[in-house]
Amino acid sequence: MRVLVLGGDGYLGWPTALHLSDGGDEVGVVDSFLRRSYDEEMGVDSLVPIEPLEVRTAVWEQLTGRRIETFVGDLVDGDFVVDVVRRFAPDTIVHFGEQRSAPYSMIDRAHAVHTQHNNVIGNLNVLYAIAEVDPSIHLVKLGTLGEYGTPNIDIEEGWLDVEHNGRTDRMLFPKKPGSFYHLSKVHDSHNIEFACRIWGLRATDLNQGVVYGQQTPQTTRDPRLATRFDYDAVFGTVLNRFVIQAVLGEPLSVYGSGGQTRGVIDIRDTVECIRLASVHPAEPGEFRVFNQLTESMSVHEMAKTVADAFPGVVEVENVANPRVEADQHYYNVTFTGLPSLGLEPHLLSRTLIESLFPIVERHRDRVHRTALAPTVQWRSTASELRR
């Protein structure tokens, strides 16, 4: 296939591009390097040093003989998006190209507006480009399980059969997102479903859990192919934070009681899910949703898994939760679509020992310890506005 990866310089976009290229696909990547600018704004860096995109692609071509074509530009520029889609002529577009941090979107009004404008408008431009250039292009869009929130019912894969007053219908599963970032993803999903229904586009929405891990079989071939490892309280994940704290001998900081339950997935499974969705495309007019996770556990259970796997003494401490979310809740996510296509998952306990602890130990001198503490409070914006 010919696959265009939007956000192909990012944490997931880059290893996905390598995974698809390694499998024989002709791959192009699009990026504006906005994610790198967030590091400058936040005053942090990836724990693992990352090379510029032109170095990464040159190294990959040198090692494999396979070229990855690059396009530099912003998805909010609709003319640019149409031009790239027309020039590359993809069979599949994989869309990672969005601001992906919930805390970043909650810093203040400017960051909330930036997140929604960047994500929603960029996604709309992609839909219009597909409709204009080639409606048969399959869009594989990275969503998030955070779109659903934590409802007191089972979370189905995107759709829900509803009976009301004696009548039944199939409807999009109700959404209750927990940040302006997650809201932007909800808007994306609704816009994509509308485009499929009205224009006959084909799309797969991958509602993904928390991703952990930093290595794939492709990125380990050369240090210059490494992808990001974010650990700070704005762009890092809870699992990355726990691993860093364990290696540094600091207590694992659990927000609240740690009863918040989430789906998690290894980065190697993420890139394989993208491949599986691409080689088994949705039908024309179909808005297909897969829930993308391999394990489900509470934050407390994540901390315990890290502590049990670490070869040393690890303490766990509970700290005030900066977010507004239920401390204890029901959480049962249906995820049958991707396993039915052949996904064979990796498990967290193995990945911790095999790669995560060694990676952090190797780069421990690059950790900014102050960046681990939460600085964004969900209620702070509203409080400031009332003053």
Protein Blocks (a to p, Z undefined) as FASTA:
>chain_A
ZZddehilbmklmmmmmmmmmnopacddddehlmmmmmmmnopacfbacddfklmmmmmm
mmnopacddddddfklmklmmmmmmmnopabdcdfbbcfbfklmmmpmmlmmmmmmmmmm
mmmmmmmmmmmmommbccdddddfklnopafbdcdehiacddeehiacddddddddfbfk
lmmmmmmmmmmmmmmmmnopacddddddddedjbdfklmmpmklpccddfbfklmcfklm
mmmmmmnopacddehjhlaccddddfklmmmmmmmmmmmccdehiacdddddfbdcdfkl
mmmmmmmmpgcdddddddddfbdcdfbdcdddddfklmmnopacddfklmmmmmmmmmmm
mmmmmpcfklmpcfbdfklmmmmmmZZ
